[in-house]
Amino acid sequence: MKVPAHIGSIVLVLPLLLAVLQTATAQKNGIQIYSLTVDSKVSSRFAHTVVTSRVVNKAEEAQEAIFEMELPKKAFITNFSMIIDGVTYPGNIKEKATAQKQYSEAVARGESAGLVKATGRKMEQFQVSVSVAPAAKVTFELVYEELLKRHLGVYELLLKVRPQQVVKHLQMDIHIFEPQGISFLETESSFMTNELADALTVSQNKTKAHILFKPTLSQQQKSPGQQDTVLDGNFIVRYDVTRTLSGGSIQIENGYFVHYFAPEGLPTMPKNVVFVIDKSGSMSGRKIQQTREALIKILSDLGPKDQFNLITFSSEATQWKPHLVPASTENVDEAKRYAAGIHALGGTNINEAMLTAVRRLKSDNQAELLSEGSVSLIILLTDGDPTMGEINPTKIQKNVQEAIDGQYSLFCLGFGFDVSYAFLEKMALDNGGLARRIYEDSDSALQLQDFYQEVANPLLTTVAFQYPSNAVEEVTQDNFRLFFKGSEMVVAGKLRDKSPDVLSAIVKGKMHKQNVTFQTKSSVAKQEEEFQSPKYIFHNFMERLWAYLTIQQQLEQMVSASEAESQVLKDRALNLSLDYNFVTPLTSMVVTKPEGQEQSQVAEKPVEDDNRHKNINTGYDLYRLSIGLQGSRITGNGSGFLRRRGFSKQAPPLIPLDPHKSLLHGMEIQNKGPVVTIAPPSAPIQAPPVLLTLPGPSMDRLCVNIKHSQEPMNLLSDPDQGIEVTGQYNTEKACFHWIEVTFKNPQVHVHASPEHVVVTRNRRNSAYKWKETLYSVLPGLKMTMNKTGLLMLSGPDKVTISLLSLDDPGKGLLLLLRDTDHFSSHINGTLGQFYQDVLWETPEGADDNIRILKVQGKDYSATRELKLDYQEGPPGKEISCWSVEL
């Protein structure tokens, strides 16, 4: 049987471990949650999560308790149970056909029988309800498992916390064990404050990490004595493992092995990319605008050795150039101008567009226009089904597969929910690629850019794993068409009864113009010893990892297999699902209940195309436990998830204001010297676009107004600090269009606009809306944003850079600096010049409100004025500062 090639670990779903807690504010209705815990054990990338909720009915009558959660689409539920008055009511996993009768009967009675449904981008929602007698207690326990995928160089583990009431015992306990070694670990939260961070403990050694979050009742409370909680948002752990040039790690436990492969230091292979862009009428408006934006950014990321072409299509397909062209600066700039002019109009002729792309690659290859040893990719973006030319999906899939003939890899992006995902997925898998849905949202352009980054750096082609036939059996997929930078290939299998003491493996592949071989060996006894700590390991985890991976791959292979092959794959996947108690698309879980209540509910795993034409919440709300009154449940809203060298002469002291007097019209302020009168402001006090805290003990401040710049500016650069700040200023609105902050260590890029903040690390983009609470701790850098929308970037021995988006979205951004004593003598830039040697002078005959600043041969007039300081966020406070115009 021919198994279609698959892209190792390039699964276009962010590697997530999700366990999100949410309850409605239900204590006043009698249902109280007195314990809520999440226990996550990540052993060699395989995550085993147990969510336990304990509730009690304190009302004088029966109430309905509803357990509702969301989990990753790639995860398999393995167990669910309810314990009511000491009696356990389990969930039984059966073949879907066996459970279908119960499911149909429940639907006929008008009951919501489907316990699992898709929700959001990467989640599925699970829900169970049960009636609870007065004073009775119920324990809900749900277990699910998932193999974490490496995405752009990281694994990501995400918990969402939203109890909506204080919980006496609330705990998240995360253990990570990686025998290869943990190379870095970082945390991020959208609810954490400096006070709440005291409840968080993070410890790490070479191979293990432990993250414990256990807030007290008082730490959870918004205010003393209140039941409202501050816990509302995401908690994320990101990490990667230590890697070598050989890139291989074989791990063995209880008779099973897993082989992880992600070599470091390989050069990127040149690629030939044909972008096939849908510009039919349905793409009009925001979708085509975001497509143009993303395409322009993607074109900028093409490598100097790459070649590319653009094909746009509606009723007909149009090539930008008659051949693929090198990604030179001139060609890329011309392509950007072409992309900026793409407009949506007409029907959808996918068949012609795809065949045009294949013919272009074939023709250029035959003409020897493509470089030797390069990789050819076709990237299709469409938002709808075919309406012109050949419209039969099966015929289009056949035409495309015959035309490509295994020579190129096809990646299909479905924009929104008006396109058949099943159609795109099969077409991609038939041709060695994969499919991804692009969600219609404010970050659609970023989704497209992130996808491109995943395939932007091919490192190997035709990768094959080889093991001694006398050592292993029942090995998962061991041949892969492409390996991309930032991903990981995973192969698992069983050890034979009389296998050798040392398991060896050979991985062969092709680099640019040469073949390459990697060798890895692993001692069975030594590896078995590694996995003996029960604190970090759950029983037979590697066997379950093997079963999980086998089922996932067989389900994927069914998509492009023949009817006979598909049935064989289906039977094998079904048997494994039943043997290992996984809820998969082939099985269902029947949840039993106490006598006298609805006797059973059926949980089935949805498939991606079930969501077509549905308006699915695209937020990041991931896991909910909701409690409601019988007959009228209450749930959450579902949203979410200078050296002190300084100046050669100290800046003149500011005249202190009398705290017991207010700044009334014409008030005089005395300073043991001449009388100084501050004139009444003619307009409300404004915040300066730039506020600089001057070095030295006085903490004086400089307010900078920029009057003569429309071009992007180098605001400051300090090579010793590893910080660079650039921005574009709008003189009419007296604020910034955008500001970019780049850190060298850690390598982080922050782009702020009035719409949102985009943080880029390792080619991975994360978008945050203003006033969306953020608390991110990276090695050497902390990023925080509070509800007022003040973003602060700080770190040990680093200058603190704060950005603020004004409430009026048309206004723009403000820049604020403090802890400026950390600037080095090499600071430069439009603002950096004020941290070089500056001389203050008092003009002859001038009062204490006016000074002259001599900076690098230039004189600037400085006037003391009242301004608003947003260092602590809106509404700000009045300060007296030295105002300078540039």
Secondary structure, DSSP 4 states (H G I P E B T S, - for coil): -PPPPB-TT--SS----EEEEE--S-GGGTEEEEEEEEEEEEETTEEEEEEEEEEEE-SSS-EEEEEEEEEETT-EEEEEEEEETTEEEEEEEEEHHHHHHHHHHHHHTT---B-EEEETTTEEEEEEEEEE-TT-EEEEEEEEEEEPPPBTTBEEEEEEEE-SS--SEEEEEEEEE-TT-EEEEEEEESS--TTGGGGEEEEE-SSEEEEEE---HHHHBSSTT---BS--EEEEEEEEE---SS-EEEEEETTEEEEEE--SSPPPPPEEEEEEEE-SGGGTTHHHHHHHHHHHHHHHT--TT-EEEEEEESSSEEESSSS-EE--HHHHHHHHHHHHT----S---HHHHHHHHHHHHHHHHHTT-SPTT-EEEEEEEESS---SS---HHHHHHHHHHHHTTSSEEEEEEESSSS-HHHHHHHHHTTT--EEEEP-STTHHHHHHHHHHHHS-EEEEEEEEE--TTTEES----EEEEEETT--EEEEEEEPTT--SEEEEEEEEEETTEEEEEEEEEEHHHHHHHT--TTT--TTHHHHHHHHHHHHHHHHHHHHS-HHHHHHHHHHHHHHHHHTT-B-TTEEEEEE--TTS--EEEEE---GGGGTT-----S------EEEBTTB----------GGG--SSPPPPPPPPPTTS---TT-EE--SSS-EEPPPPSS-----SEEEEPSSTT--EEEEE--S--SEEEEEEETTTTEEEEEEEETTTTEEEEEEEEETTTTEEEEE-SSEEEEEETTEEEEEETT--EEEEETTEEEEE-TT-EEEEE-TT--EEEEEE-SSTTT-EEEEEE-GGG--TT-BSTTGGGGS-EEEEPPTT--TTEEEEEETTEEEEEEEEEEEE-TT-TT-EEEEEEEEE-
